[in-house]
Amino acid sequence: RGSLFTPILVASHRPGVNLFKLGEPASDALAALAEGGDIAPLNDMLLGNSNVVGTDHSDGLLEPGHSVTVYVPAGNANQISLAAMILPT
């Protein structure tokens, strides 16, 4: 019982990287994650941004009461962003 997370995508980056903008529709890449749990388009979008230092993600579903560790290169990044889909929604 409880909610699960789809694979969790984590990115380290410098300022100016936004996964979404308030009041605007989600990008196709973020929508793919939100609607189907597919992290690949968002990961590709992030890695194409020169302000993103690196990304990593968990594997499979994360069940209630469990934890996961991801390793993201920090370099000169001073911010992180993460995204996942919560099930069921």
Residue pairs with C-beta under 8 A, 6 or more apart in sequence:
1 64
2 63
2 64
2 65
3 64
3 86
3 87
3 88
4 61
4 62
4 63
4 64
4 86
4 87
5 58
5 61
5 62
5 84
5 85
5 86
5 87
6 33
6 37
6 39
6 61
6 84
6 85
6 86
6 87
7 37
7 39
7 57
7 58
7 59
7 60
7 61
7 84
8 57
8 58
8 62
8 68
8 70
8 82
8 83
8 84
9 33
9 39
9 42
9 43
9 46
9 55
9 56
9 57
9 82
9 83
9 84
10 55
10 56
10 57
10 70
10 72
10 80
10 81
10 82
11 17
11 46
11 52
11 54
11 55
11 72
11 80
11 81
11 82
12 52
12 53
12 54
12 55
12 72
12 73
12 74
12 75
12 77
12 79
12 80
13 46
13 49
13 51
13 52
13 53
13 77
13 79
13 80
13 81
14 51
14 53
14 76
14 77
14 78
14 79
15 51
15 78
15 79
16 51
17 46
17 49
17 51
17 52
17 79
17 81
19 30
19 42
19 81
19 83
20 26
20 27
20 30
26 34
27 42
27 45
28 41
29 41
29 42
29 44
29 45
30 42
30 83
32 38
32 40
32 41
32 42
33 39
33 41
33 42
33 83
33 84
33 85
34 85
35 85
36 85
37 84
37 85
37 87
39 57
39 83
42 83
43 55
43 57
46 52
46 55
47 55
52 77
53 72
53 73
53 74
53 75
53 76
53 77
54 72
54 73
54 74
54 75
54 77
55 72
56 70
56 71
56 72
57 70
58 68
58 70
61 87
62 68
62 84
72 80
